[in-house]
Amino acid sequence: MDREFKSKVDWWFQLILLIMALVTVLLFVNGGRPSEMIIMLLGTLLCVHMLLTTRYTITADGWLLAHCSFFPVKRIDIREITAIEVSAMPVSSYALSLDRLILYKGGQQWLLVSPQNKQEFVRLLRKFNPAIQIKDPIF
């Protein structure tokens, strides 16, 4: 059976979404330029879509799928994951929180994720691949 983990969502993402929504409403109410209204509306909708769709699926046959909005689904055979490390790197990723895990593939950073339940997420990954190295104490 597949197991799904939603992304943890930090306060800063919620604040960005709130500000974007307020600016969008103000532009519509105050009669802003159409181009500004469209850009803000699309940006706000993208953030809402990211909030609703960012998740990580561990499949019953040993694959990890990372979903984030309209971006391509990232797939990896869990047996290819070599290590996991805690991170707070603020680089672009399939994560809505800075409370992140770096997944390594072949010794190289592959993806940053921020599952709500990191302990269970790592436990399930190690169920499929007990050789995954934990670089730092995660918990």
SULVENBEL-V217204 format. One record per helix or strand of 3 or more residues. SS is the DSSP state (H for helix, E for strand). FROM is the first residue (numbers start at 0). LEN is the number of residues. If there is no record, write none. Layout:
BEGIN
ss: (SS	SS)
from: (FROM	FROM)
len: (LEN	LEN)
END
This chain:
BEGIN
ss: (E	H	H	E	E	E	H	E	E	E	H)
from: (2	10	33	54	62	73	77	80	99	107	117)
len: (5	19	20	4	5	4	3	7	6	6	11)
END
